[in-house]
Amino acid sequence: MRLRFLLRPGWLALTAVVFTFAVCCFTLLSPWQFSRNTEREQQNAALEASFTAAPVPLAQLLPPGSAPGRHTEWHLVSITGQYLPDKEVVARLRTVQGEGAFEVLTPMRTTDGTIVLIDRGYVGLDSKSAAPPIAPPPSGTVSVTARVRADETDPKNRDAFADASTGGKLQSYVVDSRVVARAGRLDIRPGYFQLDVGQPGVLGALPLPQTDSGPFLSYALQWIAFGAMALLGWLYFTVRELKPGGALDASSSPSRRKSVAEILAEDEYAESGPQR
């Protein structure tokens, strides 16, 4: 029966690879890109809204203890309090506009006693790829306007440490209020708050993300197309093998292709005729 070729080990292996790839395209790779496209759309909407919206008090947007989420990140909030420069941590291995940098993270005690983490911006590397002297934040009570940001996560959950590259100042691998809280033994509320240009204590203000849609939607559609092409290719070769003379048809015995030497010899024989 011609369908027996479907049970051959080589064909079974090919079928497993094709269907596994297609399933991954439809259930993993394409949905992942769709989710990234949704995240980008939400980020762009929040950024565009923040350009015209007036800042609101922190407690109004984020009740005490609540963490920033997709619906609150990038919104502008107003915070009043005092910086705690002795608890400052710098985030290392950052890149700002293509250049290496350190981000400066300074806790602030607000007027209601809550401690928040303020990202004062960045400083570039000096000639030895170390942190240059960092200007201290202003003393006394100040009011700042900042953008709400969600904590980054270090997969290795590393604590802050100090070395010569920052002159002994504590440094972290991520911008994470939990790392700074452990380093300074402080009770810092979740998330951090990024200063804009002209705010008290700001250094180099971090640039905002671009509000383009990105390539994620096209990538998602490409993964769907790849999965569909894999299945259609498998179907095509299956139908072809069901026809007489298929490559996997054991009953067929295609004639051996002649070599170039044989073809030339036959042409020479035809021109000169049989030798007597």
Disulfide bonds with the S-S distance in Angstrom:
none
